[in-house]
Amino acid sequence: MAETESVRIEVAFEGGQILGADVTTASADALEQAVSSGGSGALQIDTDDGRVTVVVAQVAWVKRFARDGRVGFGIQS
C-alpha cells in the first residue's frame, strides 16, 4: 500500500466493536458500496497492518475520514 493513496476508516460491527484502519481508497469504496447495497458475504480489505476480512452483514456503519493535510514546505506565489 506504500505507493497508493490511502484513507482512514472506522467500521462498527453489531455488538459494538469498532475497527479503525488505513486502507486504499479502492478498498474504502468497495466496503461502502457493499454496505450501502445491503450485501451479504465477506469482503477482504488490505490495511496498513495486514488483510482484514469483513462480514458485510455484521457492519453497523462505516466512517470515512477526510484526507489529512500534509505538513511540509511548498512553493507560495
C-alpha angles and dihedrals in degrees: 000000000000096000099038128081114261136198133196117244137177120206120196119201132202105272094044105274116140125200120200120193146152108241138167115274088243091057092048090050092049092050093048091049093048093049096044092049091053091243125180130210128050134302125204116218126188111220132181087260098047142283120325126192113212122198098220096205089059095056114109097182144341124219119198116196124218114250114276118245113252118239115220147084125301141171114272123201 
